[in-house]
Amino acid sequence: MRTRRILGAAMASAALVGTTLIAGSPAVAQTNAAAASCTALALETVVIRDRMSVNGRALAQLNKGERASSPCRMYYGGSYSKCGIISDRWVKVTKHGVTGYVVGTCVKQPA
C-alpha cells in the first residue's frame, strides 16, 4: 500500500512537470532494496512466523548463530517485546525454502 502511495505521488509529480520518473526516486529505491539479497544472523533463537505478529503461525525456527537469506529491508507490523526491547520491526527471512518473519531486534543484518 505504501509503495503504491509513493509511486502514485511520484507519477503525479512527474506528470505535473512533464518529465519521467528518475532512478533516484523513493519508489525505485525501495524496489531495488527489496530485490537485493542479504543474510540475517540470529542473535538469539527466534521463531519464523507466517505474518508480522507474535500470534502468527510458527513455520520454523532460526537458532542463535544461524543465518538465513533476507531481502535487506525492515518491515513494520505487530508490536512485541523480545531480546530486552519493545519494537514493531520485523525481518523477512528464508531458511531451507521456508519464508516468513522474525522479530527484528534479535537478528542482525548488514548496514
Stockholm file with secondary structure:
# STOCKHOLM 1.0

chainA/1-111         MRTRRILGAAMASAALVGTTLIAGSPAVAQTNAAAASCTALALETVVIRDRMSVNGRALAQLNKGERASSPCRMYYGGSYSKCGIISDRWVKVTKHGVTGYVVGTCVKQPA
#=GR chainA/1-111 SS CHHHHHHHHHHHHHHHHTCCCCTTSHHHHHHHHHHSCEEEEESSCEEEESSSSTTSCEEEEECTTCEEEECSCEEEEEEEEETTEEEEEEEEEEETTEEEEEEGGGEECCC
#=GC SS_cons         CHHHHHHHHHHHHHHHHTCCCCTTSHHHHHHHHHHSCEEEEESSCEEEESSSSTTSCEEEEECTTCEEEECSCEEEEEEEEETTEEEEEEEEEEETTEEEEEEGGGEECCC
//
